[in-house]
Amino acid sequence: MTISIQPTATTAPLSSTAFAATSRYSGLPVLTLTTPDGHDVPYVARRMLPPTAGFAVLQTYAVTQGERLDNITARFLGDPEQFWRLCDSNGALRPDDLTARIGRVLRITLPAGVPGA
């Protein structure tokens, strides 16, 4: 038996303001999924990667052996929790893809939509 669950765009107890302005989820709509038994389950709408062309490159960096993305992010952006900004600017869905290959060149950019100097 297949059960179809359809999301509805209603306001849920969880709000998009529950996320800090620096969060990748900030500003995304909160939707509600109603299960067959009538329970409402709030969730954040899917976040799509922005086009990489919308980022102004400040510099590039080649990954070395054993590096972690959080450490690279802390070095260049000052906050290891902002790793998602490097994912966005390098078109990576999976953060580990950015450090999987030694020598991969990462684009260190301004936030999306901020014009370069």
Contacts in CASP RR format, 6 or more apart in sequence:
PFRMAT RR
TARGET T0000
AUTHOR 0000-0000-0000
METHOD contacts of the structure
MODEL  1
MTISIQPTATTAPLSSTAFAATSRYSGLPVLTLTTPDGHDVPYVARRMLP
PTAGFAVLQTYAVTQGERLDNITARFLGDPEQFWRLCDSNGALRPDDLTA
RIGRVLRITLPAGVPGA
3 36 0 8 1.000
5 33 0 8 1.000
5 34 0 8 1.000
5 35 0 8 1.000
5 36 0 8 1.000
6 34 0 8 1.000
7 31 0 8 1.000
7 32 0 8 1.000
7 33 0 8 1.000
7 43 0 8 1.000
8 31 0 8 1.000
8 32 0 8 1.000
8 33 0 8 1.000
8 34 0 8 1.000
9 29 0 8 1.000
9 31 0 8 1.000
9 32 0 8 1.000
10 31 0 8 1.000
10 32 0 8 1.000
10 40 0 8 1.000
11 30 0 8 1.000
11 32 0 8 1.000
12 30 0 8 1.000
12 31 0 8 1.000
12 32 0 8 1.000
12 40 0 8 1.000
12 42 0 8 1.000
13 42 0 8 1.000
14 30 0 8 1.000
14 42 0 8 1.000
14 44 0 8 1.000
15 30 0 8 1.000
16 25 0 8 1.000
16 26 0 8 1.000
16 27 0 8 1.000
16 28 0 8 1.000
16 29 0 8 1.000
16 30 0 8 1.000
16 44 0 8 1.000
19 25 0 8 1.000
19 26 0 8 1.000
19 27 0 8 1.000
19 28 0 8 1.000
19 44 0 8 1.000
20 26 0 8 1.000
22 79 0 8 1.000
22 81 0 8 1.000
22 82 0 8 1.000
24 47 0 8 1.000
24 84 0 8 1.000
24 88 0 8 1.000
25 44 0 8 1.000
25 47 0 8 1.000
28 44 0 8 1.000
28 45 0 8 1.000
28 47 0 8 1.000
29 44 0 8 1.000
29 45 0 8 1.000
30 42 0 8 1.000
30 43 0 8 1.000
30 44 0 8 1.000
30 45 0 8 1.000
31 42 0 8 1.000
31 43 0 8 1.000
31 44 0 8 1.000
31 45 0 8 1.000
32 40 0 8 1.000
32 41 0 8 1.000
32 42 0 8 1.000
32 43 0 8 1.000
33 40 0 8 1.000
33 41 0 8 1.000
33 42 0 8 1.000
33 43 0 8 1.000
34 40 0 8 1.000
34 41 0 8 1.000
35 41 0 8 1.000
49 87 0 8 1.000
49 88 0 8 1.000
49 91 0 8 1.000
49 92 0 8 1.000
49 93 0 8 1.000
50 88 0 8 1.000
50 112 0 8 1.000
52 88 0 8 1.000
52 89 0 8 1.000
52 90 0 8 1.000
52 91 0 8 1.000
52 107 0 8 1.000
54 112 0 8 1.000
54 113 0 8 1.000
55 88 0 8 1.000
55 89 0 8 1.000
55 107 0 8 1.000
55 109 0 8 1.000
55 110 0 8 1.000
55 111 0 8 1.000
55 112 0 8 1.000
55 113 0 8 1.000
56 109 0 8 1.000
56 110 0 8 1.000
56 113 0 8 1.000
56 114 0 8 1.000
56 115 0 8 1.000
56 116 0 8 1.000
56 117 0 8 1.000
57 89 0 8 1.000
57 107 0 8 1.000
57 108 0 8 1.000
57 109 0 8 1.000
58 108 0 8 1.000
58 109 0 8 1.000
58 110 0 8 1.000
59 76 0 8 1.000
59 108 0 8 1.000
60 105 0 8 1.000
60 106 0 8 1.000
60 107 0 8 1.000
60 108 0 8 1.000
61 72 0 8 1.000
61 76 0 8 1.000
61 105 0 8 1.000
61 106 0 8 1.000
61 108 0 8 1.000
62 103 0 8 1.000
62 104 0 8 1.000
62 105 0 8 1.000
62 106 0 8 1.000
63 72 0 8 1.000
63 98 0 8 1.000
63 99 0 8 1.000
63 101 0 8 1.000
63 102 0 8 1.000
63 103 0 8 1.000
63 104 0 8 1.000
63 105 0 8 1.000
63 106 0 8 1.000
64 102 0 8 1.000
64 103 0 8 1.000
65 102 0 8 1.000
66 99 0 8 1.000
67 99 0 8 1.000
68 99 0 8 1.000
69 83 0 8 1.000
69 86 0 8 1.000
69 95 0 8 1.000
69 96 0 8 1.000
69 98 0 8 1.000
69 99 0 8 1.000
70 80 0 8 1.000
70 81 0 8 1.000
70 83 0 8 1.000
71 80 0 8 1.000
72 86 0 8 1.000
72 98 0 8 1.000
72 99 0 8 1.000
72 106 0 8 1.000
73 79 0 8 1.000
73 80 0 8 1.000
73 81 0 8 1.000
73 82 0 8 1.000
73 83 0 8 1.000
73 85 0 8 1.000
73 86 0 8 1.000
74 80 0 8 1.000
76 86 0 8 1.000
76 108 0 8 1.000
77 85 0 8 1.000
77 86 0 8 1.000
77 108 0 8 1.000
83 95 0 8 1.000
84 95 0 8 1.000
85 109 0 8 1.000
85 111 0 8 1.000
86 92 0 8 1.000
86 98 0 8 1.000
86 106 0 8 1.000
86 107 0 8 1.000
86 108 0 8 1.000
87 93 0 8 1.000
87 95 0 8 1.000
87 98 0 8 1.000
88 112 0 8 1.000
89 107 0 8 1.000
89 108 0 8 1.000
89 109 0 8 1.000
89 112 0 8 1.000
90 98 0 8 1.000
90 106 0 8 1.000
90 107 0 8 1.000
92 98 0 8 1.000
98 104 0 8 1.000
98 106 0 8 1.000
110 116 0 8 1.000
END
